[in-house]
Amino acid sequence: MSRNESSYCNFLLISSTAFAKNSDIYKKESWGVGIGYRTTNVLYDTDEGHVGDVIPLLFYQGENVYLDGLSGGVYIYQGERFSSGLEAKARLFDLPKRYQNLIQATQLDFGGGITFHYTPEMDIKLSLLSDVDGRTYSALSTQYQINGGRWDAQPFAMIEAKSSRFNNAYYGLFHKDIGSGFQYTAGIKGRYQLYENLYAVGKSSVTLLDGKTYRNGAVNERVDWDAFLGVAFFNSPGQKTHSQLDNKAYIRMATGVATESSFMDILGFHNKTDPNRNKMSSLFYGHPIADSLFGMPIDFYLTTGYVHHHKSNVQSSFSEYVLAIKAYYTFKWPTRWRLGFAEGVSYSEKISYIEHKGVMNNGYYPSRFMNYLDLSVDVNVGDLIGNKTLRNLWLGYSVHHRSGIFTQSSAFGRIKGGSDYNTLYLQWDF
């Protein structure tokens, strides 16, 4: 996949149903969370030949919704031979590192596709997508599923047809009139089970540009390659599915105040409250997906959240949206307590005052799209006051964190810094 058009971070079709949906290898419902390092060449005529990124990945296979790395979708129709739906994919624009924070060209492309389930191991898919400015492209792709017990792999191939507007923008860098074009991709992706839920994951591919695009003057390489290697946690075969789990869905309501302290400072119990006392309120929903990891009783949830940043004397109000996987470990001391941790992504309509100040002080431009972390501790209210009717209610503290992974990811604007909020919450399991 050419990363300029389609480095969608769907490197690892481990849990996805976009392909091989009917294969018996994959459970009806599955999940995963991982991180790794991606390297690729720079196509353009620059003095930097390649660039690397740290990429966090989320995977989820539900009845009608799926996540695959930093892509995802919703099924509209599912049949034995065909399925169709809507999809969104993050597209990285691989420039030399020194330009990535200034330009920040990573974005989400939206569209839809139809998949033909040729065999249980092989799918053929036709997609039509567009960037946010209406530049369109289409892709005809196929993938074959191979299962080797502790490992599985998926060879894939794809032909992409780019509209003139898309080709001119991303391969002519907005000042070359290339016209429409094609490109051809082949590669392989897969995973290997290291220990129970822990897997090594990887992907490698090459893309050949058409001659007209290659000779336009802005592009210096005709062959585009990328590779990814990382680790991930996945559900193991035989683990319970959603309908079999004892843990329940939850609603969490929180409110909090910004802090000038970093995430690591907070972990060290050093906290300096924002003197402007910028506040946020949030509402999260958690969907249970697992109740164990390495045989330990750890509950996992796919969680989505809406965050409202309140108006203050230094900022206007705005919204933030979160998608993550959250884990809880429950222990008794002497009442039930839980430690929680979430990894995911956050998109903010505006940049908060505290985040803008911190990032700019570090010498970077802020990004709306950032990595998201949530660290929490809570206590069961019913146990605490001896009221069984409140055994599903939890009172807790959490840190709401956005950051750019220490400048290591172009997906988040190659940024050092972010923002943190100390919050209190009530969470109800239902």
HELIX and SHEET records of a PDB file:
HELIX    1   1 ARG A    3  SER A    6  1                                   4    
HELIX    2   2 LYS A   97  ILE A  103  1                                   7    
HELIX    3   3 SER A  164  TYR A  170  1                                   7    
HELIX    4   4 GLY A  211  TYR A  214  1                                   4    
HELIX    5   5 HIS A  242  GLN A  244  5                                   3    
HELIX    6   6 PHE A  263  LEU A  267  1                                   5    
HELIX    7   7 TYR A  353  ASN A  361  1                                   9    
HELIX    8   8 VAL A  381  ILE A  385  1                                   5    
HELIX    9   9 LYS A  388  LEU A  390  5                                   3    
HELIX   10  10 SER A  410  PHE A  412  5                                   3    
SHEET    1   A13 ILE A 146  ASN A 147  0                                        
SHEET    2   A13 TRP A 151  LYS A 162 -1                                        
SHEET    3   A13 THR A 136  TYR A 144 -1                                        
SHEET    4   A13 MET A 122  SER A 130 -1                                        
SHEET    5   A13 GLN A 107  THR A 119 -1                                        
SHEET    6   A13 PHE A  82  ARG A  91 -1                                        
SHEET    7   A13 SER A  71  GLN A  78 -1                                        
SHEET    8   A13 VAL A  65  GLY A  69 -1                                        
SHEET    9   A13 HIS A  50  GLN A  61 -1                                        
SHEET   10   A13 SER A  30  ASN A  41 -1                                        
SHEET   11   A13 VAL A 223  PHE A 234 -1                                        
SHEET   12   A13 LEU A 198  LEU A 209 -1                                        
SHEET   13   A13 GLY A 181  TYR A 195 -1                                        
SHEET    1   B 9 TYR A 250  THR A 259  0                                        
SHEET    2   B 9 LYS A 279  ALA A 290 -1                                        
SHEET    3   B 9 ILE A 298  HIS A 309 -1                                        
SHEET    4   B 9 PHE A 318  LYS A 332 -1                                        
SHEET    5   B 9 ARG A 336  SER A 348 -1                                        
SHEET    6   B 9 PHE A 369  ASN A 380 -1                                        
SHEET    7   B 9 LEU A 393  SER A 403 -1                                        
SHEET    8   B 9 GLY A 418  ASP A 429 -1                                        
SHEET    9   B 9 TYR A 250  THR A 259 -1                                        
END                                                                             
